[in-house]
Amino acid sequence: MRVVAILIVLFTGLGESSAASQDDLRELILRARTIAERHGDEVWSGYSASPFGILLVEEETERLFCHFGSAEEFETIGIDPVLSCPSHVRPASFPPNMLASFPAVDGVPTIVIGTPEATGKSADEWVLTIFHEHFHQMQFSWPGYYPGTAGLELDHGDESGMWMLNYPFPYEREETARSFQFMAERLIAVLDAQGKDAFDDALKRYWSSREAAKSKVSEADWRYIELQFWQEGVARWTEAAIAALSNNLSDATEEARRRVIRELSSLDLASQKRAAVYPIGAAEAMLLEVSGADWRASYWSEPFSLGPQLLKLIDDRAADSTAGSRRN
């Protein structure tokens, strides 16, 4: 596999964090891995079987856990007594506040993560981040990912993968920023309407705002944003979905959900740029999930966009409403 440096920049921590010992950090990794293995496949089939290598970035060293390749740039330590998997070490090369997933070692998708203290996260938030990043490992390990993203024709010859971060989307264009803010407002409204009679109308209004935002940019620009909704937004949703299955993370899960609403309420495309797509994509996934749509079955067969699943939800609900009216 060619090494493609796709750095997935995540979010600022929500709570206070404290310094953790090396044993504490390994216990947190074990906690994340245990929950992922126990509950991850309930959310995504194959989640627990995806590569789960973690490169822990500390001030002076980087420790690699649960990587099963050659890791030639590292010194092999042996089987870690806490994690029961191979461990390696090398001098630090990444920033200590790193939060990313990319093929960092032997071309294998690897979580590269700083300590809770360095990343500004509480222990629970740090575990949630590992769930998020492990979903990226699953995405990058999917055989259709690299051919499919290349087929979007967005890289303009950049084989490093950095186009994912540096794509020149018109974030600061006023009409584009306004259209995304309107999308966020409509998305909050449709989330608030779930389970109510007003839901279908709110959903249609959100779709209209989404189509209006699409009309403000080029086809290539919209393909890029759809990719980010599909990739980053769903990873954000996944972390909360897995945490919801673990009683130990109930508080963090509820905070993650409230956070999506807060971020939509303060969405500012011009200043937040690519980070603004995270809560939109996560909220769309929440919407699809709570509505009972079988969207996860289509996630891999209709990749790189949530639009088709949203449109199918609208059509299915309209058909159900028509059928109900005829029966009455």
N, C-alpha and C positions, 0 to 999 in steps of 0.2 A: 504494500500500500504506500502510495506517495504521501509524504508528510505535508499536510496542509495546515498551516498555522491559523486556525479559525479561533480567535480569542473571543469568548463569550463574556462580555462585560456585564456584571450583575449590579445589584442594588446596594445602597448604603444601609447599614444595619439599623434596626429599629430600637434596640435597647442597649443597656449598658453591658459591657463585657469585662471580664477579669482575666488576669494572666492564668494560664493553665500549665501544669507540668506536662512533661512528655507522656507520662502514664495517663494523665487525664485526657490528653488529646487522643491517644490510642483508644481509650475507653469510649470517647465520643464517636470516633470512626466506627468502632465495633457496634455501638448503639445504632448508628445510621445504617450500617450494613445489615444488622439483624432485622431491623424494621423493614428495610427494603426487601430482604429475602422472604420475610414472613408475609408482607402485604403488597409488595410492588406488582406482582403478577395479577392481583385483583384489579389493578388499574390498567396496566399494560401487559399483555401476554409477552413473555420473553424479557421483561425488565430485569429480573434477577439474574438472568443468564448473560447479560451484556457485560463487557469488560468493566472491572471495578477497580482499576489501578488508581491510586491516590498519591500525588506528589505533594507532601506537606512542606511548605516553605516557611522556614524559620530565619532568624537573623543571620546566622552564620552557615547553616547547613540546610539541605533539602533531603528529606527522607521519603523514599519511594516504598509504598506498601502494596502488596497484592498484585504486582506486575509479574507476568510469567514469560516475558521475553528475555533477551540477552542482557539488556541494560548495561551495555559496555562502558558507558561513561560513569558508572557508579561503582562503588566498592560494595561487594556483597557482604551482608551482615549475617544472614541465615534466616531461619523461620522465627518470626516475631512471636513471643510467648503470649501476647494478648490477642493478636489478630489471627494467629495460626496460619500465616501465609508469608511468602518471601519478603524480606526487607533489604533495602539498599540505601546508601548514603553518598552524597557528594557535596562539595561546597555550594553555597547558595548562588543562584544565577538569576532568579526571578525576583521581582519586587515583593516585599513581605506582606503587602495587602492584596496579593493576587487572588482573583476569583475567576477561574476560567476552565474551559474544557477544550482540548484540542489534541491532535496526535503528537504529544510532547516527547514520548519515549518509544523508540522502535516503530514509529508510525502507528501506534495503538492509541485510540482516544483515551486520554488520561485527565483526571481531575487535578488541577493545579490550584492549591488553596493555601492561603496564609492562615495563621492562627486566629481564633476568635478575637483575641486582643488586637491584633494587627488589622483585622478586617472590620472591627467595630461591631461585632455580633455577640449576642448572648449565646449560651450553649445550645438552646433550642433552635435559634435562628441559624446557627452554624450547621446543625443537623439537617434542617430544611434545605439549606443551600446544597448540601451533598445530594439530597434527593433530586433537586433541580439539575445539578451538573451530571448526575448519573443518567438522567433522561437524555441529555445531550450525548453522552457516550452511546446510548442506545440509538439515537438518531444517526450519529456518525458511523456506527457499525452496520447500519442497514445497507444492504448492497445497492439499493437504488439512490442513496443519498448523493454521492459525488457525481455520478452520471446525470442525475436529475438536476442538481443545482448548476452543473455546467450547461445543461440544456436550456436553462433560463436566459442564457446569454447576457449575463450581468457583470461578468468579471473583467471584460475588456482586456483580456490577455494576462491578467494577474493570476499566476498559478500559486502564489503564496497563500491565498485564502484571505488576505487582509482586506479584499474588497467588501467582505461582509461587514467590516467596521467602517470602511472609508468610502462606501458608495455615496456619490454626490446627490443624495436626495434633496429636493428643495425645501428643507425644513424651515428656513427663514422667510420664504415667500409668504407674504401676508395672507393671500387668499387660501393658500394651502393650510397655513396654521389655523385660520378661522374655521375651515372645513373640518379639521380634526377636532377642534374644540367642540364644535356642534355635534360631531359624532359621539364624543365622550358624554355630552349632556343627554343625547338620545339613548345612549347605552345605559346610563344610570337609570333613566326612566323605564326602560324595558326590564331591567333587573328588578326594579321596585314593583313592577306590574306582574311579576311571576305569581301564578296561582290566582290571578284576578281576571275579571271579565275584560279588563282593558289590555290584557297582554298581547293579543293578536294585533290590535291597532298600533300598540307601542312598538312591536317587532317590525311591522311594515314601515313605520316612520324611521326606525333605526336603519333599516335596509336602504331607504331612500337617501338618508344622510350619508351612508357609506358609498352609495353610487355617486352622489354629488362630489364627495371627496375624491373619488376615483377620476372623475371628469376634470379635476384641476391639475392632474399630472399626466406625464406620458405613460404609455403602456408599459415600458420597461420600469419606470419608477414604481408603478403600482405592483408589478410582479415582485419587486424587491420588498415592498411593504407587506404584501401578502405572505411572502416567505418569512418575514420577521414575526407576523402574527402566528403563523403555523409553528415556527421553531421556538421563539422566545416566549411568546404568550402561553403556549401550551406547556412549556417547561415550568413556567410560573404556576400554572394551574395544577400541574402534576405534583409539585412539592406539597401543596395544601391537600390534595386528594389522598396522597399516601399518609400524610400526617393525620388525616381525619380517621384513619383506620387504627391509629395507635392512641390509646388512652393517655399515654405519657406526654403527648404533644398537643392535647386538646386546646390549651390556651394559645399556643403558637399558631395553631390552625385558624382559630377564630380571628386572631390579629392579622393573619395573612389575608383573610377575606375582607376584613374592614379596610385593610391597606389598599386593596384594589379600588374600592370605592373612593377612598381619599385621593388616590393618584388620579383617577378619572376626574374628580372634582377640581383638581388643580392642574390639569394637563395643559402644558405649554410647549407646543411642538418646536417653536423657534429656539427656546432655551434648553429644553430637555433632549431634543433631537431623537436619536435612535431609541433612547430609553423610554420615550413616550409610547412606543408600540407595545411594551410589555403588559401594562394593565389592560389595554384594549384587547389584545389577543387572549389574555387570561380571562377577561370578562366574557368574551365570546365563547370560550370553552365552558365557562360556568353556565352560560345561557343554554348552550347545547345540551350539557349534561343534565341540568335540572329539568329541562323540558322533555326528557326521556328520549331524545334523538339518539340513534345508533351511530353517532358520529365517530366514535373510536374505531369502529369496524372499517370506516372509510379513510381513516387518517393516513394509512400507508398506501392504499389503492388510489386515492386522489390527493397526492401530496402537494405540499408547498402553498396551500391556500385553504382557509376555512370558509371562503365564500360559497362554494358549492353546497357545503353542509348546511349553512344558514339558509340558503335559498330553498333547499329541499325541505327544511323545517317549515318554512313559510308555506310552501306548496302543500305539504302533508297536512298541516293544520287547516288550511283552506278547504282541502278535500274532505277532511273529517267534519268540518263545520257544515259543508254542503250536504254530506251524507246524513248528518244528524237532522238537518232541516227537512230533508225529504222523508225521513222516518216519522217525524212529528206531523 
